[in-house]
Amino acid sequence: MTLHPRITRYSKFESELDELESSELMQMIQEALLGQGLNDPYDPDPNAQPNMDDLFDAILNALAERNMIPEDMLAEAMQGEGEIQESRLGQQIQRMMDKLQQDGFIRKEFEDGEGGGAGQSGESKFQLTDKSVDFLGYKSLRDLMGGLGRSSAGAHDTRDYSSGIDMMGELKNYEFGDTLNLDTTATLSNVIAKGLENAEQEDLIVRQSEYSSSAATVVLLDCSHSMILYGEDRFTPAKQVALALAHLIRTQYPGDTLKFVLFHDSAEEVPLAKLAQAQIGPYHTNTAGGLRLAQQLLKRENKDMKQIVMITDGKPSALTLPDGRIYKNAYGLDPYVLGATLREVANCRRSGIQVNTFMLARDPDLVGFVRRVSEMTRGKAYFTTPYNIGQYVLMDYMSNKTKVVN
């Protein structure tokens, strides 16, 4: 194993690497943990799973890119004739890997016949734990919300809302997600008593005035080959968005539900715990299969609102036949595939399911297809990039949670 070619020059890290917390290290290597760069873009393996050598490389590159490797340790590693793992730098990284495991962020999995200590690298694989997935969701949400520059208030718009709302008259302390319908008298009484400069969120008093709905959402995530081709990884940012949305719902909207479906040659539901390490592949885009499975999941939910959030960069190019075989046309928008896909869209409309689509490409045929889907389900279509898709998805979700009464 050799140092990453981007490593050229470094300054000494002021504090000891042993003092680096596992949470800080997780933040540094989060994109690598989500699978960025760990799969061959020209021959993706949907069952690929990173091993301990991949983790070693991710930590090494993260330290190097941040100039955190002490100069003497770096010089020894670069001048040594043996493997980097045998140097002081390699041993330091091994201790970091041990600490990640001891702190519950990763779980090492030995293959049959393997053994060794917790920090040994090699072909042994590792899994992200629930703690790790929750941390990555929180970090992604914090980054995306920081980019938005604001937070959300309110609840889902519902069919029960109208411009002539009857005030319930009940006062309560403001909580995240409440409509900012402040009761001026009660709020000022709290603030004046302690001084404006000492005002806190707990001093805000709101008057309840509208019905709050709950929502069931299925994130339909395209993992066909195109999501990692053309020199751009679109799949890792999409997974970051999904993790952020999961964390937002779990912590701020516990009445809502969220499920995930991957679609490629076929489609399958994937639990949140497995989403972070999901990989690209197989190759084609079975949008109809994804929509069908999403509908099945939403029909089990007893919620006021049901929606599908579809993230894709390709035209429908595959279809599951009644006998289970997969019909494929790599050029996309085959009349047979398109017809079956639009029938699933029509089923969504009949079931009251809105489909909001976030496109990571602007192919004219794809744009035309997505606009048709949006019109049929009264949904929305967004033209996004891997760099801003997170903000679009979160803003769309939270806009459905918001109805400010002035």
Secondary structure, 3 states (H helix, E strand, C coil): CCCCCCCCCCCCCCCCHHHCCHHHHHHHCHHHHCCCCCCCCCCCCCCCCCEHHHHHHHHHHHHHHCCCCCHHHHHHHHHCCCCHHHCHHHHHHHHHHHHHHHCCCEEEECCCCCCCCCCCCCCCEEEECHHHHHHHHHHHHHHHHHHHCCCCCCCCCCCCCCCCCCCCCCEEECCCCCCCCECHHHHHHHHHHHCHHHCCHHHCEEECCCCCCCEEEEEEEECCHHHCCCCCCCHHHHHHHHHHHHHHHHHHCCCCEEEEEEECCCEEECCHHHHCCCCCCCCCCCHHHHHHHHHHHHHCCCCCEEEEEEEECCCCCEEECCCCCEEECCCCCCHHHHHHHHHHHHHHHHCCEEEEEEECCCCHHHHHHHHHHHHHHCCCEEECCCCCHHHHHHHHHHHCCCCCCC
